């Protein structure tokens, strides 16, 4: 799947795929708009990892319900649950469970802070690696906001634009909506990655 001369990016996501289950509503009813389009676009440049602060049984059930695990246009590299999180004591939040990216970087040397981005609607989840974290708006009240929520469309463009960079540590993800690509340089390896995904 990976080669040494190929740019490998990682998109780490959690339950931004699905929010606030209500009685009588299915996961698909509450699926964030443009979810599959977003993951399809991201998959062109990124290996996608789902990391949720729940147990693996719940994650597999919800991702299956949403059609994420068997979608024909993208693949999930792997999934992590709450067991991969650690507890830290910080002045602002007190004792909290967080998602340290070092868990992944230590095991897979093709990924680092230079090519990893974590998206989460809870900022403290990436408190161990704030440079790699992007806080997104939560998707609430799905029945009211389904027709107007464009968050994943805008994030798709951002992920596409920054995929031309060699080092994500130069980015300020807090200003992701204002990011403008300075040149339309494309990695020659991008086509190779797309080919490896399709194989």
Secondary structure as the mmCIF struct_conf table of DSSP 4:
data_model
#
loop_
_struct_conf.conf_type_id
_struct_conf.id
_struct_conf.beg_label_comp_id
_struct_conf.beg_label_asym_id
_struct_conf.beg_label_seq_id
_struct_conf.end_label_comp_id
_struct_conf.end_label_asym_id
_struct_conf.end_label_seq_id
TURN_TY1_P TURN_TY1_P1 UNK A 4 UNK A 5
BEND BEND1 UNK A 6 UNK A 6
STRN STRN1 UNK A 9 UNK A 13
HELX_RH_3T_P HELX_RH_3T_P1 UNK A 15 UNK A 17
STRN STRN2 UNK A 18 UNK A 18
TURN_TY1_P TURN_TY1_P2 UNK A 23 UNK A 24
TURN_TY1_P TURN_TY1_P3 UNK A 27 UNK A 30
STRN STRN3 UNK A 31 UNK A 31
HELX_LH_PP_P HELX_LH_PP_P1 UNK A 32 UNK A 32
TURN_TY1_P TURN_TY1_P4 UNK A 33 UNK A 34
HELX_RH_AL_P HELX_RH_AL_P1 UNK A 35 UNK A 43
TURN_TY1_P TURN_TY1_P5 UNK A 44 UNK A 45
STRN STRN4 UNK A 46 UNK A 51
BEND BEND2 UNK A 53 UNK A 54
HELX_RH_AL_P HELX_RH_AL_P2 UNK A 56 UNK A 65
TURN_TY1_P TURN_TY1_P6 UNK A 66 UNK A 67
TURN_TY1_P TURN_TY1_P7 UNK A 69 UNK A 70
TURN_TY1_P TURN_TY1_P8 UNK A 72 UNK A 73
STRN STRN5 UNK A 76 UNK A 80
HELX_RH_3T_P HELX_RH_3T_P2 UNK A 82 UNK A 84
STRN STRN6 UNK A 86 UNK A 90
TURN_TY1_P TURN_TY1_P9 UNK A 91 UNK A 93
STRN STRN7 UNK A 94 UNK A 98
TURN_TY1_P TURN_TY1_P10 UNK A 101 UNK A 101
HELX_RH_AL_P HELX_RH_AL_P3 UNK A 102 UNK A 107
TURN_TY1_P TURN_TY1_P11 UNK A 109 UNK A 110
TURN_TY1_P TURN_TY1_P12 UNK A 113 UNK A 114
BEND BEND3 UNK A 115 UNK A 115
STRN STRN8 UNK A 116 UNK A 120
BEND BEND4 UNK A 121 UNK A 121
HELX_RH_3T_P HELX_RH_3T_P3 UNK A 123 UNK A 132
STRN STRN9 UNK A 133 UNK A 135
HELX_RH_AL_P HELX_RH_AL_P4 UNK A 142 UNK A 145
TURN_TY1_P TURN_TY1_P13 UNK A 146 UNK A 148
HELX_RH_AL_P HELX_RH_AL_P5 UNK A 151 UNK A 162
TURN_TY1_P TURN_TY1_P14 UNK A 163 UNK A 164
BEND BEND5 UNK A 166 UNK A 166
HELX_RH_3T_P HELX_RH_3T_P4 UNK A 168 UNK A 170
HELX_RH_3T_P HELX_RH_3T_P5 UNK A 173 UNK A 178
BEND BEND6 UNK A 182 UNK A 182
TURN_TY1_P TURN_TY1_P15 UNK A 188 UNK A 188
HELX_RH_AL_P HELX_RH_AL_P6 UNK A 189 UNK A 198
#
